[in-house]
Amino acid sequence: MSIFKAYDIRGIYGNDLNEDIVYKIGYFIPSLLNTHKVLVGRDMRTSSPALFKALCNGILDAGANVYDAGLCTTPMVYYGTTHFKFNASVMITASHNPTKYNGLKISRKDALPVGFDTGLENLESLVNEGAIIVSSNRGSIFQIESDLQTDYYQFLSTFKGNFSNLNIGVDCSNGCSGYFVRQVLGDTPMYINEVPDGTFPNHEPNPLEIENVEQLIHLVKENKLDVGVIFDGDADRVMFTDELGRFISPDLLIAAMAHYFGAGHHRLVLHDIRTSRAVKEYLEKEGYRTHMWRVGRAYAALKLREIKGLFGGELAGHYYFSQFYYSDSGFIAALLLLNVFAKFKKKHVTVGMLVDNIKGRWANSGEINYRITRKQEAMDAVRDYFCSAEKPTDSFDFDGYRVDFEHWWFNIRPSNTEPYLRFIAEADSTALLKKNLNILSKIIKPYLD
């Protein structure tokens, strides 16, 4: 598979992603984005220093300057892109992937994402076919790390509020959040896996996999904490457990976030095509309107800006904010939600009680992955069966298929980054959900690899 994905560039270091390719990417970024200066940050993966050097050499040989953001989180690069008015930036990271992976997240002016449809396809062609002519006026490297951190902390402080009544556990996943988390959340929380380590010695930095949350769950239960917080590898995502150690589906917290902003007054909130129907119902009761869209920052950040939405979120734990250039930030989401949880605790409402109230009657399957080559055929078979058995109340086809019925819905979509077909369903009773999942397994079985 190509390293040029729908949202970013990503692959196994030393195999499909190496210094030669990254050098070429660096060389062609200035011309692709029409700029003579590029902001570059990197995570703590063991391969990041070598890729940073290769990327910078490519940029410099193109005659452009590199502004070094140092070791940082992905949202810090988004902030620096807009705050310092760069027309191009690159974060070297593979986000939540295991240690053998690395990658590049590229942004343009105003921290707008460069996805496959908005530049990566052209960049791939240049890397494969373009000629490299080293500029006679080679660029230079400038350090921006200190200024970026100072301004970023000041910006984040505007979201902090008072959550001192909460007992908090935080798992940094040995990722980039560990460099900065105490400046953001303070010294009071109980921290685990705080030291950044690109080998991820304690667990992979993907909080969507429940085995990676087990340490946090134990911490919360053992110490009778109010809430658990876990960041992914590059801190653009954050997820939570409640006081009982139950993992909270990240889409439900889109609804909880409304309590930070107050009454909706018909303001728009964005959510992805996999989001629980409970979120829409809850937000509408709070006076908001909702807009459903495709999965991934390359689509969500652009759509939130287009519809002039207030904030948005995804099942994967990305949360986007109009106050943050329509970009996603794990730290901002954590600050906002901790403020909300603190306010509810004063009313003797626990995190679990709040989430259960949002979830209501809906039973959810969670995302189920199938390794399937004939993805489109399988998707069509699932859609056609259920739509012939029951009349839909609504349907969408902009990211796989989402089909809504009176008492349940499903989404089936091809992964943009992995060789999987992803399915999620929700029903207003556990019995109905179980029945439809049994039918699904029979439909899918002939297509499994």
C-alpha atoms as one frame of an Amber mdcrd trajectory, in Angstrom:
protein
   0.000   0.000   0.000   1.122   3.555  -0.673   2.421   5.659   2.217   0.322
   8.560   0.890  -2.951   8.088   2.789  -6.233   9.962   2.858  -5.191  12.066
   5.870  -1.392  11.985   5.987   1.780  10.105   5.011   2.486   6.991   7.032
   4.388   3.715   6.793   6.876   1.312   8.367  10.218   3.039   8.857  13.029
   1.468   6.844  10.577  -0.355   4.634   8.060   1.768   2.756   9.097   4.983
   4.539  12.783   5.951   4.515  15.117   8.937   4.438  15.318   9.054   0.653
  11.554   9.370   0.265  11.277  11.891   3.089  14.077  13.974   1.557  12.078
  14.145  -1.680   8.922  15.049   0.220  10.805  17.875   1.900  12.207  19.067
  -1.424   8.798  19.326  -3.109   6.760  20.771  -0.203   7.865  24.418  -0.776
   6.783  24.374  -4.430   3.599  22.424  -3.688   2.490  24.943  -1.068   4.136
  27.982  -2.662   6.273  29.000   0.295   9.884  29.711   1.180   9.613  28.738
   4.856   8.326  25.556   6.518   7.596  24.894  10.190   8.765  21.396  11.226
   8.063  19.522  14.463   8.691  15.915  15.473   7.665  13.315  18.018   9.855
  11.118  20.210   9.925   8.010  17.974  13.360   6.491  17.546  13.237   7.100
  13.781  12.125  10.742  14.041  15.623  12.320  14.290  16.757  10.641  11.055
  13.554  11.597   9.245  13.793  15.146  10.580  17.301  15.480   9.156  16.229
  14.074   5.768  13.124  16.256   5.572  15.070  19.396   6.470  17.771  18.643
   3.901  15.100  18.371   1.228  13.502  21.668   2.221  16.870  23.418   2.409
  17.979  22.057  -0.994  14.784  23.501  -2.466  15.988  26.937  -1.311  13.452
  27.268   1.526  14.068  27.830   5.245  13.194  25.435   8.056  11.760  26.717
  11.343  12.460  24.029  13.924   9.647  23.491  16.469  11.639  20.774  18.233
  10.019  17.886  20.069   6.346  18.774  20.292   2.769  17.612  19.930   0.900
  17.704  16.641  -1.547  20.404  17.867   1.452  22.603  18.781   2.457  22.535
  15.114  -1.102  23.479  14.110  -0.949  26.373  16.562   2.470  27.512  15.346
   1.375  27.305  11.704  -1.356  29.873  12.217   0.060  31.919  15.091   3.353
  32.555  13.278   1.666  32.753   9.849   3.357  29.866   8.060   2.008  28.693
   4.721   3.359  25.187   5.311   4.156  22.927   8.248   5.086  19.308   8.824
   4.763  17.180  11.947   6.861  14.018  11.907   4.765  11.413  13.700   2.875
   8.180  13.228   0.376   9.231  15.887  -1.120   6.112  17.542   0.738   3.485
  15.488   3.330   1.077  16.982   6.977   2.055  17.232   8.008   0.604  13.846
   5.829   3.199  12.063   6.445   6.856  11.343   4.891   9.469   9.119   4.246
  13.101   8.214   1.221  15.304   8.858   1.310  18.267   6.473  -0.650  21.502
   6.867  -0.927  24.632   4.770  -1.929  28.219   5.558  -4.294  28.600   8.529
  -3.376  25.041   9.621  -5.634  23.598   6.935  -4.908  19.885   6.472  -3.239
  18.618   3.321  -4.993  15.331   2.568  -4.839  13.090  -0.477  -7.529  15.122
  -2.241  -5.971  18.467  -1.294  -2.289  17.996  -2.174  -0.906  14.615  -1.144
  -1.836  13.049  -4.485   0.174  15.753  -6.284   3.016  15.369  -3.803   3.127
  11.619  -4.427   3.451  12.249  -8.165   6.273  14.733  -7.601   8.123  12.316
  -5.320   7.804   9.527  -7.884   8.476  11.523 -11.057   9.758  15.006 -10.259
  13.307  16.181 -10.944  15.451  17.457  -8.079  17.677  20.437  -8.832  19.455
  21.672  -5.712  19.044  25.416  -5.296  22.159  27.573  -5.529  20.680  29.602
  -2.665  20.269  26.880  -0.063  17.965  27.598   2.862  18.781  27.863   6.578
  17.392  26.413   9.825  15.961  28.706  12.509  15.002  27.654  16.039  11.441
  28.526  17.066  10.885  25.968  19.849  11.089  28.345  22.829   8.819  31.037
  21.381   6.302  28.436  20.248   6.046  26.802  23.676   5.727  30.108  25.538
   2.904  31.375  23.330   1.178  27.982  23.221   1.028  27.640  27.023  -0.450
  31.118  27.260  -3.071  30.187  24.661  -4.003  26.946  26.441  -4.357  28.758
  29.773  -7.451  30.525  28.420  -9.284  27.168  28.486  -8.156  25.982  31.908
 -10.903  26.926  34.374 -11.084  25.329  37.827 -11.268  21.561  38.128  -9.404
  21.325  41.445 -12.296  19.350  42.984 -11.584  16.407  40.649  -9.299  13.478
  41.420  -7.724  12.764  38.035  -5.594   9.984  36.595  -3.597  10.640  33.408
  -1.884   8.151  31.087   0.487   9.863  28.648   1.140   6.595  26.754   4.875
   7.495  26.780   3.976   9.928  23.991   4.515  13.610  23.285   1.975  14.764
  25.882   4.496  13.841  28.577   6.709  16.769  27.610   4.026  19.340  28.394
   1.182  17.792  30.391   2.143  19.169  33.808   2.310  22.713  32.442  -1.236
  22.189  31.132  -2.965  20.060  33.793  -0.717  20.800  36.765   1.006  18.509
  39.278  -2.128  17.350  41.118  -3.266  14.511  38.800  -1.774  11.034  39.185
   0.397  10.404  36.129   1.521   7.139  34.543   3.682   6.489  31.471   4.634
  10.156  31.549   8.199   9.926  30.236   8.234  10.123  26.414   9.721   6.962
  24.940   9.414   6.127  21.256   9.613   2.399  21.941   6.325   2.627  23.907
   7.460   0.189  26.619   4.163   0.043  28.539   1.523  -0.126  25.818   0.925
   1.045  22.272  -0.179   4.707  22.083  -3.652   3.890  20.737  -6.341   4.447
  23.398  -9.077   3.045  21.151  -7.701  -0.447  21.833  -8.994  -1.362  25.285
  -5.850  -3.294  26.227  -3.963   0.004  26.041  -6.312   1.550  28.621  -6.005
  -1.250  31.207  -3.288   0.514  33.226  -5.387   3.665  33.447  -8.474   1.667
  34.414  -6.496   0.025  37.227  -5.185   3.427  38.380  -8.696   4.896  38.517
 -10.194   1.938  40.389  -7.293   1.462  42.792  -7.237   5.131  43.818 -10.990
   5.798  43.593 -10.464   8.644  41.132 -13.220  10.702  39.517 -11.962  10.360
  35.947  -9.170   8.868  33.846  -7.551  10.694  30.918  -5.410   9.043  28.224
  -3.600  10.699  25.305  -2.432   9.055  22.099   1.136   9.239  20.800   1.120
  12.774  19.366  -1.567  14.219  21.679  -4.047  15.220  18.999  -6.487  12.720
  20.535  -7.702  12.175  24.094 -10.027   9.623  25.665 -11.508   9.047  29.094
 -12.722   6.540  31.654 -15.366   7.277  34.254 -15.004   6.822  38.021 -15.788
   3.095  37.727 -13.019   2.605  35.184 -15.453   2.211  32.299 -14.045   3.385
  28.975 -16.182   6.196  27.543 -16.958   6.036  23.845 -15.378   9.284  22.575
 -18.367  10.284  20.444 -20.558  10.599  23.556 -18.259  13.309  24.889 -19.111
  15.523  21.923 -22.458  15.925  23.682 -20.853  16.486  27.099 -18.714  19.257
  25.642 -21.833  21.329  24.988 -21.985  22.074  28.722 -18.713  23.983  28.471
 -20.120  26.336  25.855 -23.576  26.701  27.390 -26.945  26.982  25.655 -26.672
  26.199  21.968 -28.725  28.997  20.387 -28.814  26.820  17.234 -25.030  26.785
  16.858 -23.640  23.959  14.719 -21.713  20.966  16.053 -19.924  18.591  13.669
 -19.775  14.830  14.200 -18.607  11.950  12.063 -20.713   9.355  10.303 -20.100
   6.765  13.057 -21.438   8.909  15.902 -24.164   7.635  18.221 -27.680   8.873
  17.588 -27.706   9.724  21.296 -25.300  12.602  20.600 -27.631  14.252  18.106
 -30.619  13.827  20.421 -28.764  15.239  23.433 -27.289  18.219  21.575 -30.641
  19.164  20.100 -32.143  19.188  23.602 -29.346  21.602  24.571 -30.277  23.920
  21.702 -27.599  22.919  19.167 -27.844  21.787  15.566 -25.689  18.962  14.281
 -23.953  18.230  10.994 -22.700  14.765  10.011 -19.583  14.370   7.888 -16.694
  12.139   6.875 -14.116  10.586   9.195 -10.663  12.179   9.505  -9.062  15.580
  10.071  -8.489  16.107   6.352 -12.278  16.309   6.005 -13.537  17.356   9.450
 -11.376  20.460   9.899 -12.356  21.785   6.475 -16.056  21.031   6.974 -16.217
  22.647  10.435 -14.726  25.799   8.935 -17.099  25.676   5.953 -20.256  25.400
   8.079 -18.910  27.889  10.663 -19.407  25.292  13.387 -18.538  25.874  17.033
 -16.845  22.544  17.702 -16.942  18.933  16.603 -15.662  15.460  17.302 -15.141
  11.913  16.124 -15.496   8.392  17.446 -11.683   8.136  17.302 -11.221  10.823
  19.987 -10.419  13.814  17.780 -12.141  17.034  18.886 -12.110  20.168  16.727
 -12.614  23.771  17.866 -13.394  26.993  16.046 -11.265  28.710  18.717  -8.311
  26.577  17.597  -8.354  27.309  13.877 -10.907  24.506  13.390  -8.187  21.997
  14.294  -8.067  19.153  16.811  -6.305  19.211  20.159  -6.135  16.605  22.894
  -5.133  19.170  25.520  -7.961  21.595  24.720 -10.513  18.766  24.741  -9.166
  17.534  28.072  -9.340  21.008  29.621 -12.886  21.637  28.419 -14.197  18.266
  29.548 -12.488  18.404  32.934 -14.192  21.786  33.442 -17.535  20.146  32.599
 -16.926  17.167  34.898 -15.923  19.498  37.751 -19.169  21.488  37.412 -21.250
  18.301  37.457 -19.391  16.959  40.498 -20.501  20.053  42.410 -24.076  18.922
  41.621 -23.203  15.399  42.871 -23.290  14.039  39.312 -20.377  11.726  38.513
 -18.749  11.378  35.105 -20.414   8.002  34.685 -23.831   9.390  35.539 -23.429
  12.188  32.999 -22.334   9.788  30.249 -25.117   7.315  31.029 -27.617  10.164
  30.757 -26.222  11.097  27.340 -26.179   7.492  26.122 -29.763   6.889  27.148
 -31.457   3.861  25.607 -28.948   3.244  22.812 -26.945   0.005  22.700 -23.810
   0.261  20.564 -21.679  -2.436  18.929 -18.465  -0.436  18.888 -16.419  -0.484
  15.699 -15.942  -4.007  14.287 -13.141  -4.603  11.769 -13.187  -7.173   8.967
 -10.195  -7.957   6.743 -11.817  -7.939   3.307 -10.389  -7.362  -0.174 -13.733
  -7.058  -1.983 -14.793  -4.143   0.177 -17.311  -2.526  -2.150 -19.082  -5.813
  -2.870 -19.376  -6.554   0.844 -20.623  -3.036   1.617 -23.265  -3.272  -1.098
 -24.406  -6.683   0.124 -24.896  -5.400   3.686 -26.726  -2.260   2.572 -28.951
  -4.084   0.099 -30.010  -6.764   2.573 -31.002  -4.443   5.392 -32.655  -1.881
   3.094 -34.768  -4.596   1.502 -35.797  -5.948   4.904 -36.807  -2.565   6.351
 -37.453   0.908   4.950 -34.720   3.392   5.960 -35.618   6.727   7.535 -32.377
   8.233   6.175 -29.235   7.195   4.327 -25.818   8.664   3.524 -23.063   7.511
   1.137 -20.256  10.055   1.518 -18.098   7.772   3.721 -19.156   4.222   3.061
 -22.833   3.831   3.910 -24.743   5.016   6.932 -28.342   3.844   6.947 -30.806
   4.901   9.651 -33.971   3.014  10.517 -36.614   3.835  13.103 -35.069   1.767
  15.890 -31.454   1.292  14.776 -28.740   2.360  12.328 -25.443   1.117  10.914
 -22.366   2.489   9.178 -20.091   0.350   7.012 -17.015   1.982   5.511 -13.577
   1.079   4.137 -10.631   2.129   6.275  -8.585   4.921   4.728  -5.388   3.792
   6.462  -5.630   0.008   6.959  -6.825  -3.046   4.945 -10.128  -3.295   6.799
 -13.834  -2.846   6.333 -15.246  -1.178   9.442 -18.781  -1.715  10.740 -20.655
  -0.093  13.600 -24.302  -0.376  14.580 -26.576   0.948  17.278 -30.103   0.018
  18.360 -32.586   1.119  20.985 -32.472  -2.338  22.563 -29.707  -4.861  23.157
 -31.849  -7.629  21.698 -32.333  -5.805  18.403 -28.622  -4.996  18.184 -27.667
  -8.631  18.807 -30.146  -9.835  16.196 -28.778  -7.524  13.502 -25.157  -8.338
  14.320 -25.923 -12.032  13.870 -27.442 -11.303  10.466 -24.426  -9.160   9.556
 -21.952 -11.946  10.337 -23.740 -14.253   7.895 -23.747 -11.606   5.126 -20.067
 -10.770   5.613 -18.744 -14.316   5.945 -18.370 -15.084   2.179 -16.256 -11.950
   1.689 -13.728 -12.501   4.486 -10.092 -12.883   3.404
